[in-house]
């Protein structure tokens, strides 16, 4: 699982998208605290 900061999200959105496309979860943090998890959208998420 990759960790990105809010700044990374702003500066490198493509990296987070590539992580999701590879099937990996990513945690986004703000001031060192986890804010949310980016989850790849796949058949398991669709339900």
VENUR-V429106 format. One record per pair of residues at least 24 apart in sequence whose C-alpha atoms are under 10 Angstrom apart, sorted by the first residue. I is the first residue (numbers start at 1). J is the second residue. Records with the same first field share a line. If there is no record, write none. Layout:
I=J + J
//
This chain:
1=25 + 26 + 27 + 37 + 38
2=26 + 27 + 28 + 37 + 38
3=27 + 28 + 29 + 34 + 37 + 38
4=28 + 29 + 30 + 32 + 34 + 37
5=29 + 30 + 31 + 32 + 33 + 34 + 35
6=30 + 31 + 32 + 35
//
